[in-house]
Amino acid sequence: MKPTRGSPWRPLAGAFAACVAFGLWAGAAQAELPKGGAANLAMVGEPQGLDPMVSTADLVGTIMQHVYEPLYTFDANWNVAPMLAEGMPVVSKDGLSYSFTIRKGVKLHNGRDLNADDVVASLQRWMELSPRGKSVAKEVESLSAKGPLGVELKLKNPYAPLLAQLALPSGMAAIMAKESIAPQLKDFIGTGPYKFKERRPDQFTVLTRFDGYSARKEAPSGYAGRREAVLDELRFVPVPNANTRVEGSLSGQFQYADLLPVEAIGRIEKGAPAVVPIVTKNFGFPYIVFNTKEGVLTSQPLRRAVQTAVGQGELMAAGFGDNRFFVVEPNFFPKGTPYFAAAGSNVYNTRNPQAAKEAAAKAGYNGQPIRIMASRQYEFHYNMALVMSEQLKKAGFKTDLQVVDWATLVQRRNDPKLWDVYFTHSGLFPEPMLSPPQLGDDAPGWWDSAAKKSSIKAFNQETDSAKRGALWGTVQQTVYDEVPFIEVGKFNGLSARSAKLEGYTPAIWPFFWNTGLAK
């Protein structure tokens, strides 16, 4: 099996997303891309909405990052870099005051210039509605405009993750026109290189080039630097069936197909030279969320019993098959990174049905079915859910596996009465507080405990990176002790593009600015 350029096959362990997600492609010289054309982009399903603040779903962030932009973003090495902000903020000596200056002359999609009032109103909405924003809001003393282009944010205590939280595309701190802001967005007016044109549920979401776009001057690097809308139109097409995404990629129906089953790598390679496989290394980690608010798993001892029954190695093998695509390890961050910790490793990958059955009995389990939600749109979620269901049955649990489309799962997970467990995944980032959202507040699962609050508060208030590394071990141990979620392992992602789609940079949230179609 011959790896393509930009398709690293080395093991995940010992490497870090900060170095690999964009690193191999950053700074590569690009020829002038042909202007015009429309790209059909096959996504895993229908987004449940297009509000990038309300939803932490990657699909929503992937689409709407073309329409909206944040103050800051990430470059190819996962460093925070300015986007709508002119430069990095001025921070007071005590770390409590951040002063931002917005770039002059940035156009909104309605034609007027972006100003500080738009930024303040947008961030206030983000702090009210976004799970990530709500976490930040608890740290904020005040937020105000200082003249037409200045914004000042004051904190109650030092908060190390602030800029990274403002930069993440998922649950985005999106900056939008003040007059478009509403509890439920009807007009999507941002500053991005593309503007919203039309959405037809279950058919497509169409974005068109924004001719008034105000690009940065720096060279492109990851999500940072100069963005150019080369294509006339981006058509995000929901294609829930993974095999249909594969077939559409091979037939030329789709210029890009997202998150394909890893077993399709051979077929995609045989499609060369017309089709190019994309392996995004250290793409992320699957994890299993538990409902701590309502239902049978509100009992922490019972969640520990479920944890004892689960074998992550089996789940990863079921989800990815080819061991070049995954690694099974208890540490949330790889060796050699500041946040590597062995905390909790003694309860990882135990797969001990007898011990689990005894622990469940002590916890008072009396045969209630554990409702497990998963979607086949992410085939690895579904395959892992099948195996977990069987692991739990061997430990004496009753299970109710509910297979739904991804949009339904995202909707249902917001109602604590409807589920006990669901499968999802996240990207692997250099700032631990970015993911999963369950480390924040009010995300599905609703984990809230004294141990969580104290460990995360200590971690967030420490701005010395060396000291933060040691404090992360305490947070990781708390996750293993209280089981709000189970991290399964780490994986590489497989997607595919047409050879005609030029300039594409592999990324966790795929983006299509600086990307064109060969004539």
Kinemage of the C-alpha trace (Angstrom):
@kinemage 1
@onewidth
@group {chain A} dominant
@subgroup {mainchain}
@vectorlist {calphas} color= white
{ca met a 1} P 0.000 0.000 0.000
{ca lys a 2} L 1.764 3.115 -1.195
{ca pro a 3} L 1.213 6.275 0.844
{ca thr a 4} L 0.436 9.425 -1.117
{ca arg a 5} L 2.119 12.744 -0.536
{ca gly a 6} L 0.518 14.289 2.533
{ca ser a 7} L -0.668 10.893 3.792
{ca pro a 8} L 1.491 10.062 6.837
{ca trp a 9} L 1.279 6.432 7.933
{ca arg a 10} L 3.614 6.597 10.904
{ca pro a 11} L 2.151 5.547 14.267
{ca leu a 12} L 0.228 8.169 16.197
{ca ala a 13} L 2.034 7.622 19.516
{ca gly a 14} L 4.777 10.112 20.247
{ca ala a 15} L 3.518 12.698 17.775
{ca phe a 16} L 1.148 15.559 18.374
{ca ala a 17} L -1.643 17.189 16.441
{ca ala a 18} L 0.143 20.512 16.876
{ca cys a 19} L 2.896 19.212 14.631
{ca val a 20} L 1.070 17.130 12.095
{ca ala a 21} L -2.483 18.181 11.328
{ca phe a 22} L -1.284 20.952 9.015
{ca gly a 23} L 2.474 20.817 9.412
{ca leu a 24} L 3.373 18.792 6.331
{ca trp a 25} L 1.541 21.147 4.014
{ca ala a 26} L 2.050 24.563 5.618
{ca gly a 27} L 3.935 27.075 3.559
{ca ala a 28} L 4.008 24.962 0.395
{ca ala a 29} L 4.315 27.150 -2.672
{ca gln a 30} L 1.145 27.162 -4.765
{ca ala a 31} L 0.709 27.975 -8.408
{ca glu a 32} L -1.983 30.468 -9.368
{ca leu a 33} L -5.284 28.641 -9.015
{ca pro a 34} L -7.886 28.856 -11.786
{ca lys a 35} L -10.777 31.096 -10.762
{ca gly a 36} L -14.400 30.005 -10.944
{ca gly a 37} L -16.343 26.800 -10.863
{ca ala a 38} L -18.389 25.013 -8.223
{ca ala a 39} L -17.280 22.172 -5.958
{ca asn a 40} L -19.590 19.420 -4.743
{ca leu a 41} L -18.476 18.525 -1.221
{ca ala a 42} L -19.898 15.319 0.264
{ca met a 43} L -20.458 15.662 4.008
{ca val a 44} L -21.487 12.929 6.460
{ca gly a 45} L -25.029 14.215 6.764
{ca glu a 46} L -27.415 17.108 7.092
{ca pro a 47} L -26.440 19.826 9.591
{ca gln a 48} L -29.154 20.227 12.212
{ca gly a 49} L -28.787 23.989 11.807
{ca leu a 50} L -26.366 26.615 10.576
{ca asp a 51} L -25.783 28.535 13.802
{ca pro a 52} L -22.072 28.006 14.541
{ca met a 53} L -22.383 29.177 18.140
{ca val a 54} L -25.250 26.994 19.287
{ca ser a 55} L -23.897 23.740 17.877
{ca thr a 56} L -20.564 22.122 18.686
{ca ala a 57} L -21.127 19.659 15.807
{ca asp a 58} L -18.086 19.608 13.520
{ca leu a 59} L -20.320 19.573 10.453
{ca val a 60} L -21.814 22.970 11.331
{ca gly a 61} L -18.362 24.435 12.043
{ca thr a 62} L -16.980 23.021 8.794
{ca ile a 63} L -19.629 24.738 6.687
{ca met a 64} L -20.046 28.006 8.548
{ca gln a 65} L -16.328 28.779 9.026
{ca his a 66} L -16.503 29.931 5.391
{ca val a 67} L -19.249 32.449 6.252
{ca tyr a 68} L -18.152 33.647 9.683
{ca glu a 69} L -14.713 34.414 11.076
{ca pro a 70} L -13.414 34.677 14.660
{ca leu a 71} L -11.110 37.273 16.171
{ca tyr a 72} L -8.359 34.623 16.305
{ca thr a 73} L -7.686 31.320 14.625
{ca phe a 74} L -5.017 28.590 14.475
{ca asp a 75} L -2.031 28.465 12.160
{ca ala a 76} L -0.405 25.349 10.732
{ca asn a 77} L 1.351 24.600 14.018
{ca trp a 78} L -1.751 25.206 16.158
{ca asn a 79} L -0.448 28.539 17.383
{ca val a 80} L -3.142 31.169 17.955
{ca ala a 81} L -2.992 33.777 15.187
{ca pro a 82} L -5.085 36.907 14.503
{ca met a 83} L -7.927 36.779 11.977
{ca leu a 84} L -10.394 39.666 12.419
{ca ala a 85} L -8.183 41.138 15.131
{ca glu a 86} L -5.381 43.312 13.797
{ca gly a 87} L -2.792 41.540 15.919
{ca met a 88} L -2.376 39.701 19.184
{ca pro a 89} L -4.106 41.341 22.171
{ca val a 90} L -2.464 43.661 24.647
{ca val a 91} L -2.640 41.844 27.995
{ca ser a 92} L -2.242 43.583 31.346
{ca lys a 93} L 0.544 42.473 33.690
{ca asp a 94} L -1.943 40.769 36.013
{ca gly a 95} L -3.409 38.803 33.084
{ca leu a 96} L -6.915 40.144 33.715
{ca ser a 97} L -7.377 42.665 30.910
{ca tyr a 98} L -7.252 41.896 27.161
{ca ser a 99} L -7.409 44.730 24.646
{ca phe a 100} L -8.224 43.826 21.048
{ca thr a 101} L -8.048 46.024 17.960
{ca ile a 102} L -10.164 45.026 14.965
{ca arg a 103} L -8.755 45.297 11.451
{ca lys a 104} L -9.876 48.449 9.690
{ca gly a 105} L -12.064 48.189 6.597
{ca val a 106} L -13.280 44.602 7.058
{ca lys a 107} L -16.544 44.272 5.126
{ca leu a 108} L -19.604 42.409 6.349
{ca his a 109} L -21.701 40.538 3.803
{ca asn a 110} L -24.310 43.330 3.919
{ca gly a 111} L -21.727 45.820 2.664
{ca arg a 112} L -20.905 47.877 5.749
{ca asp a 113} L -17.677 47.873 7.754
{ca leu a 114} L -17.234 45.653 10.795
{ca asn a 115} L -16.943 47.567 14.057
{ca ala a 116} L -16.414 47.017 17.770
{ca asp a 117} L -20.150 46.972 18.509
{ca asp a 118} L -20.545 43.950 16.205
{ca val a 119} L -17.741 42.159 18.019
{ca val a 120} L -19.107 42.884 21.490
{ca ala a 121} L -22.657 41.857 20.540
{ca ser a 122} L -21.375 38.665 18.890
{ca leu a 123} L -19.217 37.638 21.839
{ca gln a 124} L -22.057 38.374 24.261
{ca arg a 125} L -24.327 36.091 22.247
{ca trp a 126} L -21.598 33.420 22.175
{ca met a 127} L -21.220 33.593 25.950
{ca glu a 128} L -24.988 33.227 26.376
{ca leu a 129} L -25.645 30.398 23.902
{ca ser a 130} L -22.504 28.380 23.201
{ca pro a 131} L -21.402 25.609 25.601
{ca arg a 132} L -17.827 26.845 25.188
{ca gly a 133} L -18.913 30.462 25.481
{ca lys a 134} L -20.798 29.770 28.700
{ca ser a 135} L -17.594 28.403 30.219
{ca val a 136} L -15.738 31.554 29.209
{ca ala a 137} L -18.576 33.784 30.463
{ca lys a 138} L -18.045 32.555 34.024
{ca glu a 139} L -14.522 33.950 33.851
{ca val a 140} L -15.456 37.342 32.352
{ca glu a 141} L -15.896 40.454 34.478
{ca ser a 142} L -16.808 42.805 31.625
{ca leu a 143} L -16.779 43.184 27.852
{ca ser a 144} L -17.003 46.580 26.173
{ca ala a 145} L -16.266 48.550 23.023
{ca lys a 146} L -13.461 51.100 23.216
{ca gly a 147} L -13.992 53.348 20.217
{ca pro a 148} L -14.987 52.146 16.739
{ca leu a 149} L -12.376 49.362 16.497
{ca gly a 150} L -11.325 48.627 20.086
{ca val a 151} L -12.668 45.947 22.429
{ca glu a 152} L -11.697 45.342 26.045
{ca leu a 153} L -12.362 42.089 27.871
{ca lys a 154} L -11.722 41.921 31.610
{ca leu a 155} L -11.426 38.651 33.516
{ca lys a 156} L -12.211 37.814 37.137
{ca asn a 157} L -9.148 35.566 37.328
{ca pro a 158} L -6.361 34.596 34.928
{ca tyr a 159} L -7.768 32.231 32.310
{ca ala a 160} L -5.141 30.496 30.198
{ca pro a 161} L -7.437 28.998 27.485
{ca leu a 162} L -9.089 32.310 26.499
{ca leu a 163} L -7.504 32.902 23.089
{ca ala a 164} L -7.736 29.236 22.113
{ca gln a 165} L -11.448 29.269 23.024
{ca leu a 166} L -11.945 32.318 20.804
{ca ala a 167} L -10.160 30.565 17.924
{ca leu a 168} L -11.943 27.207 17.692
{ca pro a 169} L -14.216 26.654 14.636
{ca ser a 170} L -16.483 24.284 16.588
{ca gly a 171} L -18.999 26.128 18.783
{ca met a 172} L -17.369 29.155 17.196
{ca ala a 173} L -17.030 32.612 18.714
{ca ala a 174} L -18.222 33.811 15.314
{ca ile a 175} L -18.322 37.534 14.631
{ca met a 176} L -21.520 38.601 12.881
{ca ala a 177} L -23.392 41.754 11.944
{ca lys a 178} L -25.027 43.168 15.067
{ca glu a 179} L -28.363 43.681 13.289
{ca ser a 180} L -28.508 39.995 12.291
{ca ile a 181} L -28.175 38.755 15.869
{ca ala a 182} L -31.209 36.949 17.254
{ca pro a 183} L -31.830 33.967 19.537
{ca gln a 184} L -32.418 32.000 16.331
{ca leu a 185} L -30.448 33.292 13.362
{ca lys a 186} L -32.399 33.993 10.186
{ca asp a 187} L -29.784 36.037 8.348
{ca phe a 188} L -26.228 34.703 8.233
{ca ile a 189} L -24.191 37.892 7.834
{ca gly a 190} L -20.512 37.405 8.523
{ca thr a 191} L -17.175 38.548 7.112
{ca gly a 192} L -15.927 35.307 5.533
{ca pro a 193} L -14.730 34.684 1.968
{ca tyr a 194} L -18.071 33.024 1.197
{ca lys a 195} L -21.602 34.164 1.954
{ca phe a 196} L -24.696 32.102 2.555
{ca lys a 197} L -26.936 31.639 -0.494
{ca glu a 198} L -29.343 28.771 0.059
{ca arg a 199} L -30.071 25.701 2.107
{ca arg a 200} L -32.392 22.909 1.048
{ca pro a 201} L -32.616 20.344 3.849
{ca asp a 202} L -31.344 16.897 2.851
{ca gln a 203} L -30.194 18.290 -0.513
{ca phe a 204} L -27.489 20.936 -0.110
{ca thr a 205} L -26.191 24.079 1.538
{ca val a 206} L -24.781 26.528 -1.005
{ca leu a 207} L -22.258 29.286 -0.314
{ca thr a 208} L -21.106 31.797 -2.934
{ca arg a 209} L -17.997 33.944 -3.264
{ca phe a 210} L -18.070 37.243 -1.349
{ca asp a 211} L -16.472 39.727 -3.714
{ca gly a 212} L -16.040 42.311 -0.957
{ca tyr a 213} L -13.941 39.989 1.230
{ca ser a 214} L -11.133 41.646 3.207
{ca ala a 215} L -8.245 39.183 3.253
{ca arg a 216} L -5.250 39.247 5.566
{ca lys a 217} L -1.854 39.935 4.033
{ca glu a 218} L 0.104 37.063 5.658
{ca ala a 219} L 0.802 33.861 3.737
{ca pro a 220} L -1.748 31.061 4.341
{ca ser a 221} L -0.866 28.794 7.263
{ca gly a 222} L -3.456 26.342 8.576
{ca tyr a 223} L -6.611 28.369 9.180
{ca ala a 224} L -4.600 31.596 9.459
{ca gly a 225} L -3.265 34.083 6.954
{ca arg a 226} L -4.623 35.058 3.550
{ca arg a 227} L -7.926 33.514 2.501
{ca glu a 228} L -9.191 33.741 -1.075
{ca ala a 229} L -12.500 32.541 -2.484
{ca val a 230} L -11.172 30.993 -5.696
{ca leu a 231} L -14.264 28.908 -6.405
{ca asp a 232} L -17.520 30.636 -7.316
{ca glu a 233} L -19.603 28.261 -5.250
{ca leu a 234} L -19.309 25.661 -2.501
{ca arg a 235} L -22.051 23.043 -2.421
{ca phe a 236} L -22.102 21.052 0.811
{ca val a 237} L -24.100 17.914 0.065
{ca pro a 238} L -25.352 15.619 2.853
{ca val a 239} L -24.424 12.023 1.990
{ca pro a 240} L -25.205 9.912 5.067
{ca asn a 241} L -24.163 6.596 3.551
{ca ala a 242} L -20.378 6.218 3.766
{ca asn a 243} L -20.218 3.856 0.776
{ca thr a 244} L -22.139 6.377 -1.318
{ca arg a 245} L -19.500 8.967 -0.454
{ca val a 246} L -16.834 6.519 -1.628
{ca glu a 247} L -18.668 5.736 -4.881
{ca gly a 248} L -19.364 9.418 -5.563
{ca ser a 249} L -15.716 10.236 -5.044
{ca leu a 250} L -14.591 7.506 -7.443
{ca ser a 251} L -17.148 8.478 -10.084
{ca gly a 252} L -16.230 12.155 -10.007
{ca gln a 253} L -19.625 13.210 -8.652
{ca phe a 254} L -17.924 14.772 -5.618
{ca gln a 255} L -14.772 16.867 -5.692
{ca tyr a 256} L -14.330 16.105 -1.966
{ca ala a 257} L -15.731 13.340 0.253
{ca asp a 258} L -15.396 13.603 4.005
{ca leu a 259} L -14.609 10.881 6.562
{ca leu a 260} L -14.636 7.651 4.586
{ca pro a 261} L -14.445 4.155 6.095
{ca val a 262} L -10.776 3.240 6.511
{ca glu a 263} L -11.335 -0.044 4.684
{ca ala a 264} L -12.016 2.030 1.546
{ca ile a 265} L -8.366 3.135 1.315
{ca gly a 266} L -7.508 0.425 -1.233
{ca arg a 267} L -10.384 1.364 -3.533
{ca ile a 268} L -9.565 5.058 -3.295
{ca glu a 269} L -5.928 4.347 -4.177
{ca lys a 270} L -7.027 2.328 -7.197
{ca gly a 271} L -8.929 5.397 -8.349
{ca ala a 272} L -5.620 7.212 -8.961
{ca pro a 273} L -4.702 9.459 -10.617
{ca ala a 274} L -8.228 10.902 -10.774
{ca val a 275} L -8.828 10.518 -7.017
{ca val a 276} L -6.411 11.337 -4.192
{ca pro a 277} L -6.750 9.739 -0.729
{ca ile a 278} L -6.255 12.125 2.198
{ca val a 279} L -5.073 10.714 5.518
{ca thr a 280} L -5.205 13.398 8.210
{ca lys a 281} L -2.890 12.191 10.927
{ca asn a 282} L -3.860 12.518 14.591
{ca phe a 283} L -7.310 13.486 13.357
{ca gly a 284} L -8.896 13.008 16.744
{ca phe a 285} L -10.360 10.677 19.332
{ca pro a 286} L -13.671 8.842 19.589
{ca tyr a 287} L -15.354 9.166 22.970
{ca ile a 288} L -18.483 7.880 24.681
{ca val a 289} L -20.631 10.411 26.551
{ca phe a 290} L -22.680 9.413 29.613
{ca asn a 291} L -25.863 11.127 30.768
{ca thr a 292} L -25.079 12.256 34.323
{ca lys a 293} L -28.304 14.279 34.667
{ca glu a 294} L -31.159 11.792 34.189
{ca gly a 295} L -31.579 8.066 33.777
{ca val a 296} L -29.810 4.953 34.986
{ca leu a 297} L -26.252 6.313 34.605
{ca thr a 298} L -26.670 9.285 36.931
{ca ser a 299} L -25.095 6.878 39.445
{ca gln a 300} L -21.310 7.351 39.401
{ca pro a 301} L -20.669 3.813 40.795
{ca leu a 302} L -22.768 2.436 37.947
{ca arg a 303} L -20.814 4.438 35.377
{ca arg a 304} L -17.640 2.964 36.905
{ca ala a 305} L -19.139 -0.506 36.459
{ca val a 306} L -19.816 0.229 32.782
{ca gln a 307} L -16.259 1.533 32.450
{ca thr a 308} L -14.975 -1.781 33.851
{ca ala a 309} L -16.985 -3.723 31.257
{ca val a 310} L -15.646 -1.727 28.298
{ca gly a 311} L -12.566 -2.754 26.327
{ca gln a 312} L -11.318 0.186 24.287
{ca gly a 313} L -8.960 -1.991 22.275
{ca glu a 314} L -11.865 -4.004 20.912
{ca leu a 315} L -13.816 -0.842 20.147
{ca met a 316} L -10.968 0.746 18.187
{ca ala a 317} L -10.337 -2.451 16.242
{ca ala a 318} L -14.035 -2.597 15.353
{ca gly a 319} L -14.096 1.059 14.378
{ca phe a 320} L -10.935 1.221 12.277
{ca gly a 321} L -9.676 -2.302 11.539
{ca asp a 322} L -6.299 -1.389 10.064
{ca asn a 323} L -4.012 -0.682 13.030
{ca arg a 324} L -2.194 1.986 11.025
{ca phe a 325} L -5.296 4.087 11.556
{ca phe a 326} L -5.532 3.947 15.339
{ca val a 327} L -3.743 3.623 18.657
{ca val a 328} L -5.079 2.325 21.975
{ca glu a 329} L -3.693 4.279 24.925
{ca pro a 330} L -5.141 5.781 28.128
{ca asn a 331} L -3.367 9.139 28.014
{ca phe a 332} L -5.480 11.901 26.495
{ca phe a 333} L -2.356 13.492 25.008
{ca pro a 334} L 0.588 11.665 23.392
{ca lys a 335} L 4.002 11.189 24.970
{ca gly a 336} L 6.349 14.073 24.395
{ca thr a 337} L 3.615 16.703 24.743
{ca pro a 338} L 3.126 19.038 27.731
{ca tyr a 339} L -0.098 17.318 28.782
{ca phe a 340} L 0.939 13.685 28.676
{ca ala a 341} L -0.294 11.978 31.863
{ca ala a 342} L -0.658 8.367 32.972
{ca ala a 343} L -3.463 9.208 35.425
{ca gly a 344} L -6.340 6.720 35.263
{ca ser a 345} L -4.487 4.178 33.120
{ca asn a 346} L -5.288 1.373 35.593
{ca val a 347} L -8.985 1.498 34.653
{ca tyr a 348} L -8.496 1.873 30.902
{ca asn a 349} L -9.274 -1.031 28.563
{ca thr a 350} L -10.131 -3.415 31.426
{ca arg a 351} L -12.949 -5.369 29.672
{ca asn a 352} L -13.703 -7.367 32.813
{ca pro a 353} L -17.339 -8.531 32.650
{ca gln a 354} L -17.332 -10.363 35.985
{ca ala a 355} L -15.896 -7.423 37.934
{ca ala a 356} L -18.314 -5.112 36.133
{ca lys a 357} L -21.283 -7.330 37.028
{ca glu a 358} L -20.275 -7.378 40.701
{ca ala a 359} L -19.756 -3.598 40.745
{ca ala a 360} L -23.133 -3.037 39.077
{ca ala a 361} L -24.867 -5.199 41.671
{ca lys a 362} L -23.250 -3.215 44.488
{ca ala a 363} L -24.368 -0.012 42.772
{ca gly a 364} L -27.983 -1.226 42.799
{ca tyr a 365} L -28.393 -2.032 39.114
{ca asn a 366} L -31.666 -3.886 38.587
{ca gly a 367} L -31.892 -4.527 34.872
{ca gln a 368} L -32.790 -1.121 33.465
{ca pro a 369} L -31.858 -0.913 29.764
{ca ile a 370} L -28.943 1.355 28.924
{ca arg a 371} L -29.966 3.397 25.867
{ca ile a 372} L -27.006 3.778 23.496
{ca met a 373} L -27.275 6.260 20.608
{ca ala a 374} L -25.057 6.014 17.544
{ca ser a 375} L -25.173 7.023 13.896
{ca arg a 376} L -24.115 5.068 10.829
{ca gln a 377} L -23.121 8.285 9.121
{ca tyr a 378} L -19.924 7.897 11.115
{ca glu a 379} L -19.498 4.199 10.485
{ca phe a 380} L -16.844 3.837 13.175
{ca his a 381} L -19.287 5.201 15.782
{ca tyr a 382} L -21.794 2.530 14.812
{ca asn a 383} L -19.265 -0.314 14.762
{ca met a 384} L -17.954 0.654 18.191
{ca ala a 385} L -21.492 0.939 19.573
{ca leu a 386} L -22.252 -2.601 18.412
{ca val a 387} L -19.215 -3.949 20.243
{ca met a 388} L -19.849 -1.916 23.400
{ca ser a 389} L -23.421 -3.178 23.515
{ca glu a 390} L -22.132 -6.761 23.478
{ca gln a 391} L -19.476 -6.005 26.102
{ca leu a 392} L -22.165 -4.630 28.410
{ca lys a 393} L -24.436 -7.626 27.826
{ca lys a 394} L -21.605 -9.951 28.877
{ca ala a 395} L -21.433 -7.973 32.127
{ca gly a 396} L -25.143 -8.466 32.760
{ca phe a 397} L -26.416 -5.121 31.517
{ca lys a 398} L -29.452 -4.761 29.304
{ca thr a 399} L -28.854 -2.487 26.330
{ca asp a 400} L -31.045 -0.637 23.871
{ca leu a 401} L -28.990 0.345 20.820
{ca gln a 402} L -30.685 3.208 18.984
{ca val a 403} L -29.278 3.870 15.517
{ca val a 404} L -30.301 7.278 14.175
{ca asp a 405} L -29.044 9.759 11.605
{ca trp a 406} L -26.456 12.229 12.868
{ca ala a 407} L -28.738 15.288 12.800
{ca thr a 408} L -31.275 13.411 14.934
{ca leu a 409} L -28.584 12.306 17.382
{ca val a 410} L -27.316 15.881 17.736
{ca gln a 411} L -30.868 17.041 18.401
{ca arg a 412} L -31.797 14.231 20.797
{ca arg a 413} L -28.619 14.461 22.871
{ca asn a 414} L -29.851 17.856 24.108
{ca asp a 415} L -32.781 16.159 25.886
{ca pro a 416} L -31.612 14.240 28.979
{ca lys a 417} L -34.787 12.139 29.000
{ca leu a 418} L -33.978 10.407 25.714
{ca trp a 419} L -30.627 8.678 26.146
{ca asp a 420} L -27.998 7.248 28.490
{ca val a 421} L -24.935 6.940 26.237
{ca tyr a 422} L -23.967 8.320 22.841
{ca phe a 423} L -20.940 7.938 20.584
{ca thr a 424} L -19.102 10.889 19.090
{ca his a 425} L -15.561 12.052 18.344
{ca ser a 426} L -13.466 15.200 18.487
{ca gly a 427} L -10.293 16.637 17.087
{ca leu a 428} L -7.075 16.453 19.095
{ca phe a 429} L -5.925 19.955 20.022
{ca pro a 430} L -2.954 21.409 21.914
{ca glu a 431} L -5.188 23.185 24.471
{ca pro a 432} L -6.984 20.581 26.632
{ca met a 433} L -9.964 22.800 27.421
{ca leu a 434} L -10.981 22.949 23.767
{ca ser a 435} L -12.350 19.449 23.696
{ca pro a 436} L -14.407 17.596 24.501
{ca pro a 437} L -17.064 20.221 25.317
{ca gln a 438} L -18.052 18.129 28.369
{ca leu a 439} L -15.034 19.699 30.103
{ca gly a 440} L -16.956 22.968 29.861
{ca asp a 441} L -20.460 23.734 31.054
{ca asp a 442} L -23.906 22.606 29.898
{ca ala a 443} L -22.725 20.310 27.108
{ca pro a 444} L -24.796 17.123 26.617
{ca gly a 445} L -24.010 14.802 29.515
{ca trp a 446} L -24.217 17.753 31.926
{ca trp a 447} L -21.234 16.691 34.010
{ca asp a 448} L -21.046 18.902 37.076
{ca ser a 449} L -19.234 18.045 40.298
{ca ala a 450} L -17.070 19.628 42.965
{ca ala a 451} L -14.029 17.638 41.807
{ca lys a 452} L -14.537 18.786 38.227
{ca lys a 453} L -14.863 22.425 39.235
{ca ser a 454} L -11.829 22.454 41.500
{ca ser a 455} L -9.484 20.558 39.160
{ca ile a 456} L -10.448 22.569 36.084
{ca lys a 457} L -10.347 25.897 37.948
{ca ala a 458} L -6.791 25.206 39.117
{ca phe a 459} L -5.794 24.166 35.603
{ca asn a 460} L -7.358 27.183 33.883
{ca gln a 461} L -5.980 29.772 36.276
{ca glu a 462} L -2.395 28.565 35.885
{ca thr a 463} L -0.776 30.387 32.961
{ca asp a 464} L 2.666 28.748 33.280
{ca ser a 465} L 2.611 25.960 30.673
{ca ala a 466} L 5.008 23.740 32.641
{ca lys a 467} L 2.844 23.914 35.753
{ca arg a 468} L -0.320 23.408 33.720
{ca gly a 469} L 1.066 20.104 32.474
{ca ala a 470} L 1.161 18.669 35.996
{ca leu a 471} L -2.303 20.026 36.791
{ca trp a 472} L -3.759 18.350 33.703
{ca gly a 473} L -3.049 14.959 35.276
{ca thr a 474} L -5.496 15.855 38.055
{ca val a 475} L -8.209 16.696 35.519
{ca gln a 476} L -7.587 13.447 33.618
{ca gln a 477} L -7.780 11.447 36.848
{ca thr a 478} L -11.084 13.129 37.689
{ca val a 479} L -12.503 12.077 34.319
{ca tyr a 480} L -11.472 8.468 34.947
{ca asp a 481} L -12.895 8.592 38.480
{ca glu a 482} L -16.249 10.172 37.667
{ca val a 483} L -16.729 8.759 34.120
{ca pro a 484} L -18.630 11.611 32.444
{ca phe a 485} L -17.216 10.205 29.214
{ca ile a 486} L -14.815 7.492 28.100
{ca glu a 487} L -12.019 8.351 25.714
{ca val a 488} L -11.623 5.338 23.434
{ca gly a 489} L -8.326 5.973 21.620
{ca lys a 490} L -6.826 8.088 18.831
{ca phe a 491} L -7.258 7.799 15.084
{ca asn a 492} L -6.260 9.034 11.654
{ca gly a 493} L -9.036 10.289 9.370
{ca leu a 494} L -9.552 9.207 5.751
{ca ser a 495} L -11.129 11.481 3.167
{ca ala a 496} L -10.708 11.822 -0.602
{ca arg a 497} L -10.538 14.568 -3.186
{ca ser a 498} L -10.601 14.836 -6.913
{ca ala a 499} L -7.188 15.430 -8.461
{ca lys a 500} L -8.805 18.490 -10.050
{ca leu a 501} L -9.376 20.072 -6.620
{ca glu a 502} L -6.140 22.021 -6.308
{ca gly a 503} L -4.685 23.797 -3.290
{ca tyr a 504} L -6.610 21.759 -0.734
{ca thr a 505} L -4.941 21.588 2.705
{ca pro a 506} L -5.923 18.579 4.868
{ca ala a 507} L -7.462 19.744 8.142
{ca ile a 508} L -9.707 18.543 10.963
{ca trp a 509} L -12.438 20.946 9.818
{ca pro a 510} L -11.950 20.873 6.035
{ca phe a 511} L -11.901 24.312 4.433
{ca phe a 512} L -12.143 25.318 0.788
{ca trp a 513} L -10.858 28.858 0.551
{ca asn a 514} L -7.524 28.963 -1.351
{ca thr a 515} L -8.854 25.959 -3.283
{ca gly a 516} L -9.665 25.808 -7.005
{ca leu a 517} L -10.734 23.416 -9.740
{ca ala a 518} L -8.423 22.622 -12.640
{ca lys a 519} L -10.027 23.338 -15.996
